[in-house]
Amino acid sequence: LPHPSPPRPPPPAHTLSIWRIMTVQAIATMLSSFPFKLSLVARFLIHNRRDRIPVLTIGAWLAANSVVILAALAPPLGAALWRRAVDLPFLVTSIIGLVALYGMILASARLFAGEAGLRRLAAIAQRSRLAIAARLIASPAFARLHTGFTMLASPLWLGLALGTRILDLAVIASRFVVAGHAADVHMPWESSILAGASFFLIGVLSPAGSMGAREGGTTGLAALATIPGVSPEAFAAVTLAVSAVEMVVVLVCAGVAILAVAPWRLRGDAPTPPAPGNV
């Protein structure tokens, strides 16, 4: 008997140009230094008022991005904690973990994306006999949130998103290595990977803003991890150097982005709704 064909990914939710995404990213990165998650407010405001993306769809987009971030960081972090060295077992373990998570996310997203996936979720809710879950899945609000599955259901775009986050971690780790050389401090790659991941995650999760929290948290982690040959004071100097250089770049890019976005015009801006495409 012929095997049933796997579910095809549904059409993408929205299309946005790289330039539009990068301008918002630059502004949000600058605002992430301040408390009250102003970076999230900026993302919702600009994408909703300028790009006409519904608020709940933006929420689904951020949730899908969070899944990608965790999937990209978990394997190399786990391998670095296990091996304490960037060697062949570290690389093999990281690659196997990334491929496995990519397959799991893609399979789950394609199973529950689109109208067919929504019907599957509704059937699961009915079997569970949870009336609240069934009503939630049938609501228009959940239809907006459900687009997060669509954003993860494309093999190409999911792979590119994971690859971008892995490259991001490699760049942050390399900044610790380079800053260590500039400060005459030997920073091992495995320690730089852990420091870079901590530097990134603390900045994302800190409700008080990334400024100060990243530097203090990352330095504290280094003190607990005891990097061989690197004193806490030396590591603090390396972390501050990484942060200072980043801030200069962020301010320049955010300045250009603010001029391009012109947020003072968003209130009266009425662009054409985006055509079907990819977020």
RARAMO-V112567 format. One line per field, one symbol per residue. psi: psi as a letter, one per 20 degrees, with the letter a starting at -180 (. if undefined). burial: 1 if it has 16 or more other ideal C-beta (glycine too) atoms within 10 Angstrom, else 0. A space follows every 50 residues. Layout:
psi = ???
burial = ???
This chain:
psi = qqqpqqpqprqrgrpqqhggghghggghggiihqrjlhhggggggghghg ikpqghhgghghghhhgggghhhgghgghhhghkqnaghggggggggggg hgggggggghhjqagghhhgghhghghikohggghghiqhghhghiihhh hiiogghgghgghghghgghggghhhgghgghjlpooqghhhgggggggg hghghoijqhogggggghhhhhhhhmppjoqhgghhhgghgggggghggg gghhgghghghmhiihhjpmrpqqrpbq.
burial = 00000010110111010001001101111111100011100110111011 10110111111001101110111011101100100100010011001100 11001100111111001100100010000000110010000111111111 11110011001100110010011011111100001011111111111111 11100100110011101110110010100100011111101110010001 00110010001000000000000100001
